[in-house]
C-alpha cells in the first residue's frame, strides 16, 4: 500500500520532470494495482476493485487514482460487470460513475473512440445485470446471506419459517436493489439499457412502481431522432396503465422536438377515455406555452382536434367530424381555457375563441370547441361579457352522459352555485349540468360574478 501511495504521489506531481517511459510504466503499475491484470478472471478483478475501494487507510483512494490516470484506466472498468458476483456488487454505481465521468481530452481521437466503446460496453453489461435483477438473479445471489441475517434474530426466524413471508421478504429485497439500480441505469444510458427500460415500462404485468421508475430513468437517454421509443410511449399513454406510468410516458414524449411531440399527443385525442385525451391536451398546451408559434400547431388546430359530437338526439353527429371520442370531463373546458391564458399573445387565442362563438346559438356548433370557448370565459370573463354569454343560456345541446366510474362530473357534483347570489356567504349548492346552456348558466356566469367581487390585486411598481 505504501509503495502505491509513493508511486502515485510522484505520478501526481505535475512539476516533477519525469522520463516519459517511466511515467507510462508508473501509470501501468497503478492501473494494474487498481483493476488487476488484463488476464485475471473478472471475478478476481471485481473482488480486488471492491476491496480497494473500501480501504479507508490509503493516502490516495482508488477513485482518485483512476480519475487521474484517465481513460487509459477507466475504460477497463465495464469489464468488471462481467463477473458473476457483479449482480450483487455494491460498487456498480462507482464503476458507472467513473466510466461516464472520466472523458478523453479534447482532440485525442483514439481516446475518444475508446471512451465511446467503453460506454457501450458499460450499457451492455449493466443491461444484463438489470435484467437479472428484474428476474431472480439478484435474489438467488444474496439468498444465503439474507437467510443468515434473518436467522440471527427471533423476528427473522419467524420469516424464515413461513415460505410466503420469506417470498414477500425477498421481493422487498429485490425492490430495494432495483431502487439502487435505476439511478445507475439513468447515468449509464445508451441503447442496451434504454431497450431494457422501455421494455419494462411497456410491460403491463410489471409492478407500476418499476414501470414508473424505468420511465424516469429514461430521462435524457432516449434517442429523439428515432420513433422506436416514441411508439412505445404513445402505446403506454393510450393504455389502461396506472396514472403514474402514463404520466411518465407523457414526460418522455415531451422530450422530443415540439412538432413531433405535439403530433404524437394529438393521437391521444381519439382515445375512448377522456382522461387520456385530457393528459395529451394539457401536454400540447404546455409545449405551446413554451415554444409559441414554433410549436408547429395553432389554437385553431387544437380546438379542431376536440370532440365535435357527444351524441344524443339533440346533437346529431356532424358528418366527418366524429373524432375525439364521445365524452368530455367537466374540468376539461375550464382547464384548457386557463391554459390558453398562458399562451403567447401572437398565438391568437382571442380570435380563435371569437370564431367559435360567431353567429347564433341556433347555429350547429362543434361541442368540444364550444365548451372550451366557454371554459376560456370561465377563466378570463368579465361582467361586460355577460350579455354576450346570456344568449347561450338556453342552448339545449347535451353535455356527455357518463357512467359514474367515468368521473366526468357533469351530473355529480356538477358546478357550485350560490344559494343566494346576493349573499355569497350563505354557501353553495351543487347543480347538475345537462346542457351547454346549463354550463354557461351555472358554471361560467357564477364564476365571472364571483371573480368580479374579489378585491383588486395591488399594482406592481
C-alpha positions as CSV (number, residue, x, y, z in Angstrom):
1,X,0.0,0.0,0.0
2,X,2.8,2.4,0.9
3,X,4.5,1.6,-2.5
4,X,1.3,2.5,-4.3
5,X,0.9,5.8,-2.3
6,X,4.5,6.7,-3.0
7,X,4.2,5.9,-6.7
8,X,1.0,7.9,-7.1
9,X,2.5,10.9,-5.2
10,X,5.3,11.1,-7.7
11,X,2.9,10.5,-10.7
12,X,0.6,13.2,-9.4
13,X,3.3,15.8,-9.1
14,X,2.9,17.9,-12.2
15,X,6.0,20.0,-11.7
16,X,8.3,17.0,-11.4
17,X,10.3,16.4,-14.6
18,X,10.0,12.7,-15.4
19,X,11.1,10.5,-18.3
20,X,8.1,9.6,-20.5
21,X,8.7,5.9,-20.4
22,X,9.0,6.0,-16.6
23,X,5.7,7.9,-16.4
24,X,4.0,5.3,-18.6
25,X,5.4,2.5,-16.6
26,X,4.1,4.1,-13.4
27,X,0.6,4.6,-14.9
28,X,0.5,0.9,-16.0
29,X,1.6,-0.3,-12.5
30,X,-1.1,1.9,-10.8
31,X,-3.8,0.7,-13.2
32,X,-2.8,-2.9,-12.6
33,X,-2.9,-2.3,-8.8
34,X,-6.4,-0.7,-9.1
35,X,-8.0,-3.1,-11.7
36,X,-5.9,-6.2,-11.7
37,X,-4.1,-7.7,-14.6
38,X,-5.8,-8.0,-18.0
39,X,-5.5,-11.8,-17.9
40,X,-7.1,-12.1,-14.5
41,X,-10.6,-13.6,-14.2
42,X,-13.4,-10.9,-13.9
43,X,-14.4,-12.3,-10.5
44,X,-11.0,-11.8,-9.1
45,X,-10.6,-8.3,-10.6
46,X,-14.0,-7.2,-9.2
47,X,-13.1,-8.5,-5.8
48,X,-9.9,-6.6,-5.9
49,X,-11.7,-3.4,-7.0
50,X,-14.3,-3.6,-4.3
51,X,-11.8,-4.3,-1.5
52,X,-9.5,-1.4,-2.5
53,X,-12.5,1.0,-2.9
54,X,-13.4,0.3,0.7
55,X,-9.9,0.7,2.1
56,X,-10.0,3.9,4.1
57,X,-6.4,3.6,5.2
58,X,-5.0,4.8,1.9
59,X,-3.3,8.2,1.4
60,X,-4.8,8.2,-2.1
61,X,-8.2,6.5,-2.8
62,X,-8.7,4.2,-5.7
63,X,-11.2,6.5,-7.4
64,X,-8.8,9.4,-7.1
65,X,-6.1,7.4,-8.8
66,X,-8.4,6.2,-11.6
67,X,-9.6,9.7,-12.4
68,X,-6.0,10.9,-12.6
69,X,-5.0,8.0,-14.9
70,X,-7.8,9.0,-17.2
71,X,-9.4,6.9,-19.9
72,X,-6.5,4.5,-20.3
73,X,-7.6,3.0,-16.9
74,X,-11.3,4.0,-16.6
75,X,-12.2,2.3,-19.9
76,X,-11.3,-1.0,-18.4
77,X,-14.0,-0.7,-15.7
78,X,-17.0,-2.0,-17.7
79,X,-15.4,-5.4,-18.0
80,X,-15.7,-5.9,-14.2
81,X,-19.5,-6.1,-14.7
82,X,-19.0,-9.5,-16.5
83,X,-18.0,-11.0,-13.2
84,X,-20.6,-13.4,-11.7
85,X,-20.7,-11.6,-8.3
86,X,-21.4,-8.3,-10.2
87,X,-25.2,-8.9,-9.9
88,X,-24.9,-8.2,-6.2
89,X,-22.0,-5.8,-6.1
90,X,-22.4,-2.6,-4.1
91,X,-19.9,-0.8,-6.3
92,X,-21.9,-0.7,-9.5
93,X,-22.6,3.0,-9.0
94,X,-18.9,3.8,-8.7
95,X,-18.0,1.7,-11.8
96,X,-20.7,3.5,-13.8
97,X,-19.9,7.0,-12.4
98,X,-16.1,6.8,-13.1
99,X,-16.6,5.3,-16.6
100,X,-19.0,8.1,-17.6
101,X,-17.2,11.0,-15.8
102,X,-13.7,10.4,-17.0
103,X,-13.7,11.7,-20.5
104,X,-10.9,12.0,-23.0
105,X,-9.0,15.2,-23.5
106,X,-10.0,17.2,-26.5
107,X,-8.5,16.2,-29.8
108,X,-7.5,12.7,-28.7
109,X,-9.4,10.7,-31.3
110,X,-8.1,7.3,-30.2
111,X,-9.1,8.1,-26.6
112,X,-12.5,9.3,-27.7
113,X,-13.1,6.1,-29.6
114,X,-12.0,4.0,-26.5
115,X,-14.3,6.1,-24.3
116,X,-17.3,5.6,-26.7
117,X,-16.6,1.8,-26.8
118,X,-16.4,1.7,-23.0
119,X,-19.7,3.5,-22.7
120,X,-21.4,1.0,-25.0
121,X,-19.8,-1.9,-23.1
122,X,-21.0,-0.4,-19.8
123,X,-24.5,-0.2,-21.1
124,X,-24.5,-3.7,-22.5
125,X,-23.1,-5.3,-19.3
126,X,-25.3,-3.2,-17.0
127,X,-28.4,-4.1,-19.0
128,X,-27.7,-7.8,-18.3
129,X,-27.4,-7.1,-14.6
130,X,-30.6,-5.1,-14.7
131,X,-32.5,-7.9,-16.4
132,X,-31.1,-10.4,-13.9
133,X,-32.3,-8.2,-11.0
134,X,-35.8,-7.9,-12.5
135,X,-35.8,-11.7,-12.6
136,X,-34.4,-13.8,-9.8
137,X,-30.7,-13.4,-10.5
138,X,-30.1,-11.0,-7.7
139,X,-32.3,-12.6,-5.1
140,X,-30.7,-16.0,-5.7
141,X,-27.3,-14.4,-5.4
142,X,-28.0,-13.0,-2.0
143,X,-30.4,-15.6,-0.6
144,X,-27.9,-17.4,1.6
145,X,-26.7,-14.1,3.0
146,X,-30.3,-13.0,3.7
147,X,-31.1,-16.3,5.4
148,X,-28.0,-15.9,7.6
149,X,-29.0,-12.4,8.6
150,X,-32.7,-13.4,9.3
151,X,-31.5,-16.4,11.3
152,X,-29.7,-14.1,13.8
153,X,-32.9,-12.7,15.4
154,X,-36.3,-14.1,16.6
155,X,-38.3,-12.0,14.2
156,X,-36.2,-13.1,11.3
157,X,-36.6,-16.7,12.2
158,X,-40.3,-16.3,12.0
159,X,-39.9,-15.0,8.4
160,X,-37.7,-18.0,7.6
161,X,-40.2,-20.4,8.9
162,X,-43.0,-19.2,6.7
163,X,-42.4,-19.7,2.9
164,X,-45.0,-17.0,2.0
165,X,-43.4,-14.5,4.4
166,X,-40.0,-15.3,3.1
167,X,-41.1,-14.9,-0.5
168,X,-42.6,-11.5,0.4
169,X,-39.4,-10.5,2.2
170,X,-37.2,-11.5,-0.8
171,X,-39.5,-9.4,-3.1
172,X,-38.8,-6.5,-0.9
173,X,-35.1,-7.2,-1.1
174,X,-35.3,-7.2,-4.9
175,X,-37.3,-3.9,-4.8
176,X,-34.7,-2.3,-2.7
177,X,-32.0,-3.4,-5.1
178,X,-33.9,-2.0,-8.0
179,X,-34.2,1.3,-6.3
180,X,-30.4,1.2,-6.3
181,X,-30.2,0.1,-9.9
182,X,-32.5,2.6,-11.6
183,X,-30.4,5.7,-10.9
184,X,-27.3,3.9,-12.3
185,X,-29.4,2.9,-15.4
186,X,-30.2,6.6,-15.9
187,X,-26.5,7.5,-15.6
188,X,-25.4,4.7,-17.9
189,X,-27.9,5.1,-20.6
190,X,-27.2,4.1,-24.2
191,X,-29.1,1.6,-26.3
192,X,-28.8,-1.6,-24.3
193,X,-30.0,-0.1,-21.1
194,X,-32.7,2.0,-22.9
195,X,-34.1,-1.1,-24.5
196,X,-34.4,-2.8,-21.1
197,X,-36.1,0.2,-19.6
198,X,-38.6,0.7,-22.5
199,X,-39.5,-3.0,-22.4
200,X,-40.1,-2.8,-18.6
201,X,-42.1,0.4,-18.9
202,X,-44.3,-1.3,-21.6
203,X,-44.8,-4.5,-19.6
204,X,-48.4,-4.4,-18.3
205,X,-47.7,-7.2,-15.9
206,X,-44.8,-5.4,-14.2
207,X,-45.2,-3.5,-11.0
208,X,-46.4,0.0,-11.6
209,X,-43.6,1.4,-9.4
210,X,-40.9,-0.4,-11.5
211,X,-42.6,0.9,-14.7
212,X,-42.6,4.5,-13.4
213,X,-39.0,4.3,-12.3
214,X,-38.0,2.9,-15.6
215,X,-39.6,5.8,-17.4
216,X,-37.9,8.3,-15.0
217,X,-34.5,6.6,-15.7
218,X,-35.1,7.2,-19.4
219,X,-34.9,11.0,-19.0
220,X,-32.1,12.3,-21.2
221,X,-31.3,8.8,-22.6
222,X,-33.9,8.4,-25.4
223,X,-32.8,8.9,-29.0
224,X,-35.3,11.6,-30.0
225,X,-34.2,11.3,-33.7
226,X,-35.9,7.8,-33.8
227,X,-39.5,6.9,-33.5
228,X,-38.9,3.5,-32.0
229,X,-39.3,4.5,-28.3
230,X,-41.8,7.2,-29.2
231,X,-44.3,4.5,-30.4
232,X,-43.8,2.6,-27.1
233,X,-44.5,5.8,-25.1
234,X,-47.6,6.5,-27.1
235,X,-48.9,3.0,-26.6
236,X,-48.4,3.3,-22.8
237,X,-50.2,6.6,-22.8
238,X,-53.2,5.1,-24.7
239,X,-53.3,2.0,-22.4
240,X,-55.0,1.4,-19.1
241,X,-51.7,1.8,-17.3
242,X,-51.7,3.4,-13.8
243,X,-51.7,7.2,-13.8
244,X,-48.1,7.5,-12.6
245,X,-46.9,5.2,-15.5
246,X,-48.9,7.2,-18.1
247,X,-47.6,10.4,-16.7
248,X,-44.0,9.2,-17.1
249,X,-44.7,8.2,-20.7
250,X,-46.1,11.7,-21.4
251,X,-43.0,13.3,-20.0
252,X,-40.8,11.2,-22.2
253,X,-42.9,12.2,-25.3
254,X,-42.4,15.8,-24.3
255,X,-38.6,15.4,-24.6
256,X,-39.0,15.1,-28.4
257,X,-38.9,18.2,-30.6
258,X,-42.1,20.1,-30.2
259,X,-43.6,19.4,-33.6
260,X,-43.1,15.7,-33.3
261,X,-44.2,15.6,-29.6
262,X,-47.4,17.5,-30.4
263,X,-48.2,15.4,-33.4
264,X,-47.9,12.3,-31.1
265,X,-50.0,13.9,-28.4
266,X,-52.8,14.6,-30.9
267,X,-53.1,10.9,-31.5
268,X,-54.4,10.6,-27.9
269,X,-57.3,12.9,-28.7
270,X,-59.2,9.9,-30.2
271,X,-58.8,7.8,-27.1
272,X,-62.2,6.4,-25.7
273,X,-61.1,7.5,-22.2
274,X,-61.5,11.3,-21.9
275,X,-58.7,11.4,-19.3
276,X,-56.2,10.1,-21.8
277,X,-57.1,13.0,-24.2
278,X,-57.0,15.4,-21.3
279,X,-53.5,14.4,-20.4
280,X,-52.4,14.7,-24.1
281,X,-54.2,18.0,-24.5
282,X,-52.5,19.6,-21.4
283,X,-49.2,18.3,-22.7
284,X,-49.8,20.0,-26.0
285,X,-50.7,23.3,-24.3
286,X,-47.6,23.1,-22.2
287,X,-45.5,22.8,-25.3
288,X,-47.4,25.6,-27.0
289,X,-46.8,27.8,-24.0
290,X,-43.0,27.0,-24.1
291,X,-42.5,27.1,-27.9
292,X,-45.2,29.5,-29.1
293,X,-45.6,29.7,-32.8
294,X,-42.6,27.4,-33.2
295,X,-44.6,24.6,-31.7
296,X,-45.9,23.5,-35.0
297,X,-49.6,23.9,-34.1
298,X,-52.2,26.6,-33.5
299,X,-55.0,27.3,-31.1
300,X,-57.4,26.7,-34.0
301,X,-55.9,23.3,-34.8
302,X,-56.0,22.4,-31.1
303,X,-59.7,23.3,-30.9
304,X,-60.4,21.3,-34.1
305,X,-59.0,18.2,-32.5
306,X,-61.5,18.2,-29.7
307,X,-64.7,16.1,-29.9
308,X,-67.2,17.6,-32.4
309,X,-70.1,15.5,-31.3
310,X,-71.1,14.0,-28.0
311,X,-74.1,12.1,-29.4
312,X,-77.7,12.3,-28.2
313,X,-80.9,13.1,-30.2
314,X,-80.5,16.9,-29.7
315,X,-77.0,16.8,-31.1
316,X,-76.7,14.6,-34.2
317,X,-73.1,13.9,-35.4
318,X,-71.6,16.3,-37.9
319,X,-70.5,14.1,-40.9
320,X,-66.8,13.6,-40.9
321,X,-66.3,15.3,-37.5
322,X,-66.9,12.4,-35.2
323,X,-63.3,12.0,-34.0
324,X,-62.2,12.6,-30.4
325,X,-64.4,10.2,-28.5
326,X,-67.9,11.0,-27.2
327,X,-67.1,12.2,-23.7
328,X,-65.6,15.2,-22.0
329,X,-65.0,15.9,-18.4
330,X,-66.5,18.9,-16.7
331,X,-63.0,20.1,-15.8
332,X,-61.7,19.9,-19.4
333,X,-63.1,23.2,-20.8
334,X,-62.0,25.4,-17.9
335,X,-58.6,23.7,-17.7
336,X,-58.0,24.4,-21.4
337,X,-59.3,27.9,-21.0
338,X,-57.0,28.6,-18.1
339,X,-54.0,27.2,-20.1
340,X,-55.0,29.5,-23.1
341,X,-54.3,32.5,-20.8
342,X,-50.7,31.4,-20.6
343,X,-50.1,31.2,-24.3
344,X,-48.1,33.9,-26.1
345,X,-50.4,36.7,-27.4
346,X,-49.2,36.1,-31.0
347,X,-50.9,32.7,-31.0
348,X,-54.2,34.4,-31.4
349,X,-56.3,32.9,-28.6
350,X,-58.9,35.6,-28.6
351,X,-59.5,35.4,-32.3
352,X,-59.9,31.6,-32.2
353,X,-62.4,31.8,-29.4
354,X,-64.3,34.6,-31.0
355,X,-64.5,32.5,-34.2
356,X,-66.1,29.6,-32.3
357,X,-68.8,31.9,-30.8
358,X,-69.6,33.8,-34.0
359,X,-73.2,33.6,-35.1
360,X,-76.3,32.5,-33.2
361,X,-76.7,29.7,-30.7
362,X,-79.1,28.1,-33.1
363,X,-76.2,27.5,-35.5
364,X,-74.8,24.0,-35.2
365,X,-71.5,24.2,-33.2
366,X,-68.9,21.6,-32.6
367,X,-69.4,20.7,-28.9
368,X,-65.8,20.3,-27.8
369,X,-64.6,23.7,-29.1
370,X,-67.8,25.3,-28.0
371,X,-67.4,24.2,-24.4
372,X,-63.8,25.1,-24.4
373,X,-64.6,28.6,-25.6
374,X,-66.9,29.0,-22.6
375,X,-64.1,27.5,-20.5
376,X,-61.9,30.4,-21.6
377,X,-64.6,32.8,-20.4
378,X,-64.7,30.8,-17.2
379,X,-61.1,31.7,-16.7
380,X,-61.0,35.2,-18.1
381,X,-64.5,36.5,-18.4
382,X,-65.6,40.0,-17.1
383,X,-69.0,41.3,-16.2
384,X,-69.0,43.1,-19.6
385,X,-69.0,39.6,-21.2
386,X,-72.2,38.5,-19.5
387,X,-74.7,40.0,-22.1
388,X,-73.0,38.0,-24.9
389,X,-73.0,34.9,-22.8
390,X,-76.6,35.3,-21.8
391,X,-77.9,34.3,-25.3
392,X,-76.2,30.9,-24.8
393,X,-78.0,30.1,-21.6
394,X,-80.9,28.4,-23.4
395,X,-78.7,26.2,-25.6
396,X,-80.0,22.7,-25.4
397,X,-77.0,20.8,-26.8
398,X,-76.4,18.0,-24.2
399,X,-73.2,17.5,-22.4
400,X,-71.8,13.9,-22.1
401,X,-73.9,11.2,-20.5
402,X,-71.3,9.4,-18.5
403,X,-71.2,6.4,-16.2
404,X,-70.3,7.2,-12.6
405,X,-66.9,5.5,-12.9
406,X,-66.1,7.7,-15.9
407,X,-65.8,10.6,-13.4
408,X,-67.0,13.2,-16.0
409,X,-68.6,15.1,-13.0
410,X,-71.3,16.8,-15.1
411,X,-74.0,15.2,-13.2
412,X,-72.3,14.7,-9.9
413,X,-71.1,17.0,-8.4
414,X,-71.7,19.5,-11.3
415,X,-71.0,23.1,-10.6
416,X,-71.3,25.0,-7.3
417,X,-74.0,27.7,-7.4
418,X,-74.6,30.3,-4.7
419,X,-77.7,29.6,-2.6
420,X,-78.3,33.3,-2.6
421,X,-76.5,35.3,-5.3
422,X,-77.0,38.4,-3.2
423,X,-75.4,36.8,-0.2
424,X,-72.5,34.5,-1.3
425,X,-71.6,33.9,2.3
426,X,-74.7,31.8,2.6
427,X,-72.9,29.0,0.9
428,X,-73.3,27.0,-2.3
429,X,-75.4,24.1,-3.8
430,X,-74.1,21.7,-6.4
431,X,-76.0,22.0,-9.7
432,X,-76.0,19.1,-12.2
433,X,-75.1,20.1,-15.7
434,X,-77.2,18.6,-18.6
435,X,-76.8,21.1,-21.4
436,X,-74.4,23.7,-22.8
437,X,-76.9,26.3,-21.5
438,X,-76.6,24.8,-18.0
439,X,-72.8,25.1,-18.3
440,X,-73.0,28.8,-19.2
441,X,-75.7,29.5,-16.6
442,X,-74.4,27.5,-13.6
443,X,-70.7,27.3,-14.1
444,X,-69.3,30.2,-16.3
445,X,-71.6,33.0,-15.2
446,X,-71.3,32.4,-11.4
447,X,-67.5,32.2,-11.7
448,X,-67.3,35.5,-13.6
449,X,-69.6,37.2,-11.0
450,X,-67.5,35.7,-8.1
451,X,-64.3,36.9,-9.6
452,X,-65.7,40.4,-10.1
453,X,-66.4,40.7,-6.4
454,X,-62.8,39.9,-5.4
455,X,-60.6,42.8,-4.2
456,X,-58.4,44.3,-6.9
457,X,-54.9,43.0,-7.0
458,X,-52.3,45.6,-5.8
459,X,-50.5,47.3,-8.6
460,X,-46.8,46.3,-9.1
461,X,-44.3,49.1,-9.2
